[in-house]
Amino acid sequence: MKQQHMFSNRMICALLVPVVLEQLLNSIMGTADTMMVSNVGSAAISAVSLVDSINILVIQAFSALAAGGAIVCAQYIGQQNHKKANESARQVLFIITAISVAVSLLCLVFQRPLLRLIFGSVEAEVMRNSRIYFFFTALSFPFIAAYDAAASIFRAQDNTRGPMLISMISNVLNIVGNAIMIWGFHLGVEGAALSTLVSRIFCAVVVLLQLRRDRQPIVVRDYYKIRPDWRMIRRILGLGIPSGVENSMFQLGKLAIQSTVSTLGTVAIAAQAMTNILENLNGIAAIGVGVGLMTIVGQCLGAGRKDEAIYYIRKLCVIAEVILICSCLLVFLLVRPITILGGMEAESAKMCIHMISWITVVKPLVWTMAFIPGYGLRAAGDVKFSMITSCVTMWSCRFCLCVLLIRVFGFGPMGVWIGMFADWTLRGIIFSLRFHSRKWLEHQVI
């Protein structure tokens, strides 16, 4: 008799749709947030973009640690061991909160030297705005971390709708708060930063209150009574730290590429900036599929059903591919109107449309296998392989090849995307071979 699958199509839809919507909403709201701040002036938007380059590094590190905890929780839930799932959830909250408080304090204490070290001798007005924005965002780090940890615990037990609704309300609060603070009280960067802090506090408080409810496998109460279980913490960090290193390397690589693009002049910089935004938008929904895949694979392996894990990685790769093709075509149709509405110069718009055209052709061919199976491999505990592969392909193709093509062969901003295509292709081949080798199934998380 054929074994019934752990997840029905309806269950997969219920799990994936909220994650995909949350990713899309965060991306759209982030763009709207940036556009509102840009109305304050060039010094304000420069300060926010500079500080956000630090914030993204920190936030992605918290997200990676939370994902490590989610893998442990998901495998215990798949094993039907709710006691251990609850214990691991408490440890995830403890360690991420402790790390985030320490990072927040360090950033607040060393705020001025840190900003000078990273940004050097920027204009006085930009630096003043950077300090204001960085102060409030550093205060928000523990709340970001608490939300990430609690949201990952909810996703580990198939509840993706709750975090999506909380995130959606928080984003709306942030946008409304920005409008009131910037245009109502004329507080500029300080108002934008304060609005962001309030929305992040809201996220953390609501999601932690939701985690106390009885109608779910994992219930966490009495947060102040949580004590460290170092064995469990080492397990969580062993999964989270490699993913955190991987994410941080990506951000450092992006910063390094930006420094190369900055040598090409304002026309190329503007074209590349808009292309980055649009390329991120056409892939964000497929990334949501990958995030959902971690929960599915984690629960399958916790239940000892390795064949199911293989089946769902294949199935969700197909789903991600369909979503990616639709997203790429939609962005391609919108790119020309967006460049007109954005008031881009004709030459910048032409460059942007050219690059998006190539991305629309190449991305559906190679992107899915470069990213989606990796989420499944991480859920199985194969995090070091994923980290090493991603770092090697990123620095060799995305950075070195990009710099060579731009600085030596004069390819212009298109050199960035040729490097990116090479990165996706090489990584897709390596992850495909790893997936078919089944070596990723040899790891033991719990």
C-alpha positions as CSV (number, residue, x, y, z in Angstrom):
1,M,0.0,0.0,0.0
2,K,1.4,3.4,-1.0
3,Q,2.4,5.6,2.0
4,Q,0.3,8.8,2.3
5,H,2.2,12.0,1.9
6,M,2.8,14.1,5.1
7,F,1.6,17.3,3.5
8,S,-1.5,17.6,1.2
9,N,-1.6,20.2,-1.6
10,R,-4.0,22.2,0.6
11,M,-1.5,22.1,3.5
12,I,1.4,23.2,1.2
13,C,-0.7,26.1,-0.1
14,A,-1.7,27.1,3.5
15,L,2.0,27.1,4.4
16,L,3.5,28.7,1.4
17,V,1.0,31.5,0.4
18,P,1.4,33.5,3.7
19,V,5.3,33.3,3.5
20,V,5.3,34.4,-0.2
21,L,2.9,37.3,0.6
22,E,5.0,38.3,3.6
23,Q,8.2,38.4,1.5
24,L,6.4,40.5,-1.2
25,L,4.9,42.9,1.3
26,N,8.1,43.5,3.1
27,S,9.9,44.2,-0.2
28,I,7.2,46.6,-1.5
29,M,6.8,48.4,1.9
30,G,10.6,48.7,2.1
31,T,10.6,50.5,-1.2
32,A,7.7,52.7,-0.2
33,D,9.6,53.5,3.1
34,T,12.7,54.5,1.1
35,M,10.7,56.7,-1.3
36,M,9.1,58.6,1.7
37,V,12.5,59.3,3.3
38,S,13.8,60.5,0.0
39,N,11.4,63.4,0.3
40,V,13.3,64.7,3.3
41,G,16.4,65.4,1.1
42,S,19.5,63.9,-0.3
43,A,21.4,63.9,3.0
44,A,18.6,62.0,4.6
45,I,18.2,59.3,2.0
46,S,22.0,58.9,1.8
47,A,22.2,58.5,5.6
48,V,19.4,55.9,5.7
49,S,20.9,53.9,2.8
50,L,24.3,53.9,4.4
51,V,23.1,52.8,7.8
52,D,20.8,50.2,6.3
53,S,23.9,48.5,4.8
54,I,24.9,47.8,8.4
55,N,21.4,47.0,9.5
56,I,20.9,44.4,6.8
57,L,24.1,42.6,7.9
58,V,22.8,42.5,11.5
59,I,19.2,41.6,10.7
60,Q,20.2,38.8,8.3
61,A,22.5,37.4,11.0
62,F,19.5,37.3,13.5
63,S,17.3,35.7,10.8
64,A,19.9,33.0,10.1
65,L,20.1,32.1,13.8
66,A,16.3,32.0,14.0
67,A,16.3,29.7,11.0
68,G,18.7,27.4,12.8
69,G,16.3,27.2,15.7
70,A,13.4,26.6,13.4
71,I,15.1,23.6,11.9
72,V,15.5,22.0,15.4
73,C,11.9,22.8,16.3
74,A,10.5,21.5,13.0
75,Q,12.4,18.2,13.4
76,Y,11.1,17.7,16.9
77,I,7.6,18.4,15.8
78,G,8.0,15.9,12.9
79,Q,9.1,13.4,15.6
80,Q,6.0,14.3,17.6
81,N,8.2,15.2,20.5
82,H,6.4,18.4,21.6
83,K,8.3,18.6,24.9
84,K,11.7,18.9,23.2
85,A,10.2,21.2,20.6
86,N,9.1,23.5,23.4
87,E,12.5,23.3,25.1
88,S,14.3,24.1,21.8
89,A,11.9,27.1,21.3
90,R,12.8,28.5,24.7
91,Q,16.5,28.2,23.9
92,V,16.1,29.9,20.5
93,L,14.4,32.9,22.2
94,F,17.0,33.0,24.9
95,I,20.2,32.9,22.8
96,I,19.0,35.2,20.0
97,T,17.7,37.8,22.6
98,A,21.0,37.6,24.5
99,I,23.1,38.1,21.4
100,S,20.9,40.9,20.1
101,V,21.1,42.8,23.3
102,A,24.9,42.5,23.3
103,V,25.1,43.7,19.7
104,S,22.7,46.6,20.4
105,L,24.8,47.7,23.4
106,L,28.0,47.5,21.4
107,C,26.5,49.6,18.5
108,L,25.2,52.2,20.9
109,V,28.5,52.5,22.8
110,F,30.7,52.5,19.8
111,Q,28.3,54.4,17.5
112,R,30.6,57.3,16.4
113,P,33.8,55.3,15.8
114,L,31.9,52.6,14.0
115,L,30.2,54.9,11.6
116,R,33.5,56.8,10.9
117,L,35.3,53.5,10.3
118,I,32.7,52.2,7.8
119,F,31.7,55.4,6.0
120,G,34.9,57.5,6.4
121,S,34.7,61.2,5.6
122,V,31.1,61.7,4.4
123,E,29.5,65.1,4.4
124,A,28.8,66.5,7.9
125,E,25.0,66.5,7.4
126,V,25.0,62.9,6.1
127,M,27.0,61.8,9.2
128,R,24.7,63.7,11.6
129,N,21.6,62.0,10.0
130,S,23.4,58.6,10.1
131,R,24.0,58.9,13.8
132,I,20.4,59.7,14.5
133,Y,19.1,56.9,12.3
134,F,21.7,54.4,13.6
135,F,20.8,55.2,17.3
136,F,17.1,54.3,16.9
137,T,17.7,51.3,14.7
138,A,20.3,49.9,17.1
139,L,17.7,50.2,19.9
140,S,15.4,48.1,17.7
141,F,17.8,45.1,17.3
142,P,16.5,43.1,20.3
143,F,12.9,43.5,19.1
144,I,13.9,42.4,15.5
145,A,15.6,39.4,17.0
146,A,12.7,38.5,19.2
147,Y,10.3,38.7,16.3
148,D,12.5,36.6,14.0
149,A,12.9,33.9,16.7
150,A,9.2,33.7,17.5
151,A,8.1,33.9,13.9
152,S,10.5,31.1,13.0
153,I,9.0,29.0,15.8
154,F,5.5,29.6,14.4
155,R,6.6,28.6,10.9
156,A,8.3,25.4,12.3
157,Q,4.8,24.3,13.4
158,D,3.1,25.1,10.1
159,N,1.7,28.5,11.2
160,T,2.9,31.0,8.6
161,R,-0.4,33.1,8.5
162,G,0.2,34.6,12.0
163,P,3.7,36.1,11.3
164,M,2.4,37.3,7.9
165,L,-0.5,39.2,9.5
166,I,1.7,40.7,12.3
167,S,4.3,41.7,9.7
168,M,1.7,43.3,7.5
169,I,0.2,45.4,10.3
170,S,3.7,46.4,11.4
171,N,4.6,47.6,7.9
172,V,1.4,49.6,7.6
173,L,2.1,51.2,11.0
174,N,5.6,52.0,9.8
175,I,4.4,53.7,6.6
176,V,1.6,55.6,8.5
177,G,4.1,56.6,11.2
178,N,6.5,57.8,8.6
179,A,3.9,60.0,7.0
180,I,2.9,61.5,10.4
181,M,6.5,62.0,11.6
182,I,8.0,63.3,8.4
183,W,5.1,65.3,6.9
184,G,3.1,66.1,10.1
185,F,5.8,66.8,12.7
186,H,8.6,67.5,10.2
187,L,11.0,65.3,12.2
188,G,12.9,64.1,9.1
189,V,15.3,61.2,9.6
190,E,14.6,61.1,13.4
191,G,10.8,60.7,12.7
192,A,11.5,57.8,10.2
193,A,13.7,56.1,12.6
194,L,11.3,56.5,15.5
195,S,8.4,55.1,13.4
196,T,10.6,52.1,12.5
197,L,11.4,51.5,16.2
198,V,7.8,51.6,17.2
199,S,6.7,49.2,14.4
200,R,9.4,46.7,15.4
201,I,8.4,46.9,19.1
202,F,4.9,46.2,18.0
203,C,6.0,43.1,16.0
204,A,8.0,41.6,18.9
205,V,5.3,42.2,21.6
206,V,2.4,40.8,19.6
207,V,4.3,37.7,18.3
208,L,5.5,36.9,21.8
209,L,2.0,37.2,23.2
210,Q,0.7,34.9,20.5
211,L,3.4,32.3,21.4
212,R,1.8,32.0,24.9
213,R,-1.5,30.7,23.5
214,D,-2.5,27.1,24.3
215,R,-3.9,26.1,20.9
216,Q,-0.6,25.1,19.3
217,P,2.1,22.5,19.7
218,I,4.7,25.0,21.0
219,V,3.7,27.2,23.9
220,V,6.2,29.5,25.6
221,R,5.4,31.3,28.8
222,D,7.4,32.8,31.7
223,Y,10.2,34.2,29.5
224,Y,12.1,35.5,32.5
225,K,12.4,31.9,33.9
226,I,14.2,30.6,30.8
227,R,17.7,29.3,31.7
228,P,20.4,28.4,29.1
229,D,20.7,24.7,28.0
230,W,24.2,25.0,26.4
231,R,23.9,21.6,24.7
232,M,20.7,22.7,22.9
233,I,22.2,26.2,22.2
234,R,25.3,24.7,20.6
235,R,23.0,22.7,18.3
236,I,21.0,25.8,17.3
237,L,24.2,27.9,16.8
238,G,25.7,25.0,14.8
239,L,22.9,25.4,12.3
240,G,22.5,29.1,12.5
241,I,26.0,30.4,12.4
242,P,27.0,28.9,9.0
243,S,23.8,30.4,7.5
244,G,24.6,33.7,9.2
245,V,28.2,33.7,7.7
246,E,26.7,32.9,4.3
247,N,24.2,35.8,4.4
248,S,26.9,38.2,5.7
249,M,29.3,37.3,2.9
250,F,26.5,38.1,0.4
251,Q,26.0,41.5,1.9
252,L,29.8,42.2,2.0
253,G,30.0,41.1,-1.7
254,K,27.2,43.5,-2.6
255,L,29.0,46.3,-0.9
256,A,32.2,45.4,-2.8
257,I,30.4,45.3,-6.1
258,Q,28.8,48.7,-5.4
259,S,32.3,50.2,-5.0
260,T,33.1,48.9,-8.5
261,V,29.9,50.1,-10.1
262,S,30.5,53.6,-8.5
263,T,33.5,54.1,-10.8
264,L,31.2,53.9,-13.9
265,G,29.4,57.3,-13.4
266,T,26.0,58.4,-12.3
267,V,24.1,57.0,-15.4
268,A,25.4,53.5,-14.7
269,I,24.9,53.8,-10.9
270,A,21.3,54.8,-11.4
271,A,20.7,52.0,-13.9
272,Q,22.2,49.4,-11.6
273,A,20.3,50.6,-8.6
274,M,17.0,50.3,-10.3
275,T,17.9,46.9,-11.8
276,N,18.8,45.6,-8.3
277,I,15.4,46.7,-7.0
278,L,13.6,45.0,-9.8
279,E,15.7,41.8,-9.8
280,N,15.0,41.5,-6.0
281,L,11.3,42.0,-6.7
282,N,11.1,39.2,-9.3
283,G,12.7,36.7,-7.0
284,I,11.2,37.5,-3.7
285,A,8.1,35.2,-4.1
286,A,10.3,32.2,-5.0
287,I,12.4,32.8,-1.9
288,G,9.2,32.6,0.1
289,V,8.8,29.0,-1.3
290,G,12.3,28.2,-0.1
291,V,11.6,29.5,3.4
292,G,8.4,27.3,3.6
293,L,10.4,24.3,2.3
294,M,12.6,24.4,5.4
295,T,9.6,23.6,7.6
296,I,8.4,20.8,5.3
297,V,11.8,19.1,5.0
298,G,12.5,19.6,8.7
299,Q,9.3,17.9,9.8
300,C,9.8,15.0,7.2
301,L,13.3,14.3,8.5
302,G,12.1,14.5,12.1
303,A,9.6,11.9,11.3
304,G,12.3,9.7,9.7
305,R,10.7,10.0,6.2
306,K,13.7,10.8,4.0
307,D,11.9,9.8,0.8
308,E,9.3,12.5,1.6
309,A,12.0,15.1,2.1
310,I,13.4,14.3,-1.4
311,Y,9.9,14.3,-2.9
312,Y,9.0,17.8,-1.5
313,I,12.3,19.4,-2.5
314,R,11.5,18.3,-6.1
315,K,7.9,19.4,-5.9
316,L,8.6,22.8,-4.4
317,C,11.4,23.4,-6.9
318,V,8.7,23.1,-9.6
319,I,6.4,25.4,-7.8
320,A,9.2,28.0,-7.3
321,E,10.1,27.7,-11.0
322,V,6.5,28.5,-12.1
323,I,6.3,31.5,-9.7
324,L,9.7,32.7,-10.9
325,I,8.7,32.6,-14.5
326,C,5.5,34.6,-13.8
327,S,7.4,37.1,-11.6
328,C,10.1,37.7,-14.2
329,L,7.6,38.2,-17.0
330,L,5.6,40.6,-14.8
331,V,8.7,42.7,-13.9
332,F,9.7,42.7,-17.6
333,L,6.3,44.1,-18.6
334,L,6.5,46.8,-15.9
335,V,10.2,47.9,-16.3
336,R,9.6,50.5,-19.0
337,P,6.7,52.2,-17.1
338,I,8.7,52.1,-13.9
339,T,11.7,53.8,-15.4
340,I,9.3,56.5,-16.8
341,L,7.5,57.0,-13.4
342,G,10.9,57.0,-11.6
343,G,12.0,59.9,-13.8
344,M,15.1,58.1,-14.9
345,E,17.3,59.7,-17.6
346,A,16.9,58.1,-21.0
347,E,20.4,56.5,-21.0
348,S,20.0,55.0,-17.5
349,A,16.5,53.7,-18.4
350,K,17.9,52.1,-21.6
351,M,20.7,50.3,-19.6
352,C,18.1,49.2,-17.0
353,I,15.7,47.7,-19.6
354,H,18.6,46.0,-21.3
355,M,19.8,44.3,-18.1
356,I,16.3,43.3,-17.0
357,S,15.7,41.8,-20.5
358,W,18.7,39.5,-20.0
359,I,17.7,38.7,-16.4
360,T,14.2,37.7,-17.6
361,V,15.8,35.2,-20.0
362,V,18.6,33.7,-17.8
363,K,17.1,33.7,-14.3
364,P,14.3,31.2,-15.0
365,L,16.9,28.8,-16.5
366,V,19.4,28.6,-13.6
367,W,18.1,30.5,-10.5
368,T,15.8,27.9,-9.0
369,M,18.3,25.0,-8.7
370,A,20.9,27.5,-7.3
371,F,18.7,28.5,-4.3
372,I,15.6,26.3,-3.6
373,P,17.3,22.9,-2.9
374,G,19.7,24.8,-0.6
375,Y,16.9,25.5,1.8
376,G,16.1,21.8,1.9
377,L,19.7,20.9,2.5
378,R,20.0,23.4,5.4
379,A,16.8,21.9,7.0
380,A,18.6,18.5,6.9
381,G,21.6,20.0,8.8
382,D,23.9,20.3,5.7
383,V,24.6,23.9,6.5
384,K,28.4,23.9,6.2
385,F,28.3,22.6,2.6
386,S,25.8,25.3,1.7
387,M,27.9,28.0,3.3
388,I,31.1,27.0,1.6
389,T,29.5,26.5,-1.8
390,S,27.7,29.9,-1.7
391,C,30.7,31.8,-0.5
392,V,33.1,30.3,-3.1
393,T,30.7,30.8,-6.0
394,M,29.8,34.3,-4.8
395,W,33.4,35.6,-4.5
396,S,34.8,33.8,-7.5
397,C,31.9,34.6,-10.0
398,R,29.8,37.4,-8.6
399,F,32.7,39.5,-7.3
400,C,36.0,38.6,-9.1
401,L,34.5,38.0,-12.5
402,C,32.4,41.1,-12.2
403,V,35.4,43.3,-11.3
404,L,37.4,41.7,-14.1
405,L,34.7,42.4,-16.7
406,I,34.1,46.0,-15.6
407,R,37.5,47.2,-14.7
408,V,39.6,45.3,-17.3
409,F,37.3,44.6,-20.2
410,G,35.0,47.6,-19.9
411,F,31.7,45.8,-19.9
412,G,29.9,48.4,-17.9
413,P,27.1,47.5,-15.4
414,M,26.1,44.5,-17.5
415,G,29.4,42.9,-16.1
416,V,27.7,42.6,-12.7
417,W,24.9,40.5,-14.2
418,I,27.2,38.3,-16.2
419,G,29.0,37.6,-13.0
420,M,25.7,36.9,-11.3
421,F,24.6,34.5,-14.0
422,A,27.8,32.6,-13.7
423,D,27.3,32.4,-9.9
424,W,23.8,31.1,-10.3
425,T,24.8,28.5,-12.9
426,L,27.8,27.2,-11.0
427,R,25.9,27.0,-7.7
428,G,22.9,25.3,-9.4
429,I,25.2,22.6,-10.8
430,I,26.9,22.0,-7.4
431,F,23.6,22.0,-5.4
432,S,22.0,19.6,-8.0
433,L,24.9,17.2,-7.7
434,R,24.7,17.4,-3.9
435,F,21.0,16.8,-3.9
436,H,21.3,13.7,-6.1
437,S,24.2,12.3,-4.1
438,R,21.9,12.1,-1.0
439,K,24.9,12.9,1.2
440,W,22.9,15.7,2.8
441,L,20.6,13.0,4.3
442,E,23.5,11.7,6.4
443,H,23.4,14.6,8.9
444,Q,21.7,14.3,12.2
445,V,20.2,17.4,13.7
446,I,18.4,15.9,16.8
